[in-house]
């Protein structure tokens, strides 16, 4: 077997898989959202795409190092000027500058690099809304009994609704993930069946995915928020906002990180 051909072909194939997995991971929300709805693409869930991206990335790095070894002579020629070895040639300097710009620009989140990241985050947030956010992080790993307690759902009525819809529950200690797998539905479907029509979910301790594109009024309708108390708290901090203002816009206009604004929201409800 000709190893140079093997290395080049393996590098090419691993690059294709990396490109596909990078594109998927750029658009798909966090696993705590995709796990709630049993999301998958090409038969793989979010965690499997993460694992594939990492291991194929390692394979690609190994092949590239091997490729450099086989092609060290022409690479040395790229670093020569008038037959003398010179690392900092014009071409190397240009490559170094471009790489440094992308690295530093991404770390410091300056334009245009921050624009690419923000586009991806915006798409992920919108996809999270369309896929469906859990009432709290990793809700599918909560037992049915605890889930009802945390979402203020009457456990007896929840059991009755599940039974009426043909959902088999062996134990209240089973997690939503286990129950959904046994009944071939998603944890999101279970929540849709058992939730009270007037139930409002308590605010999670962490910044919920997709909150950036919601207005304060929408948040109050979704979560158990005392909007008057929140608006008063914002006024105490000299933060300008109306009930129709989007969460992200309020944070941006007042030079706040969304997490800071969310902490203010949490504090206002205490």
Buried (B, 14 or more C-beta within 10 A) or exposed (E): EEEEEEBBEBBEBBBEBBEBBEEBBBEBBEBBBBBBBBBEBEEBBBEBBBEBBEEBBEBBEBBBEBBEEEBEEEEEEEBEEEEEEEEEBEEEEEEEEEEEEEEEBEEEEEEEBBEEEEEEBEBBBBBBBEBBBBBBBBBBBBBBBBBBEBBBBEBEEBBEBBEEBEBEBEEBEBBBBBBBBEBEBBBBBBBEBBBBEEBBBBBBEEBBBBBBBBBBBBBBEBBEBEBEBBBEBBEEBEBEBEBEBBBBEBBBEBEBEBEBBBBBBBEBBE
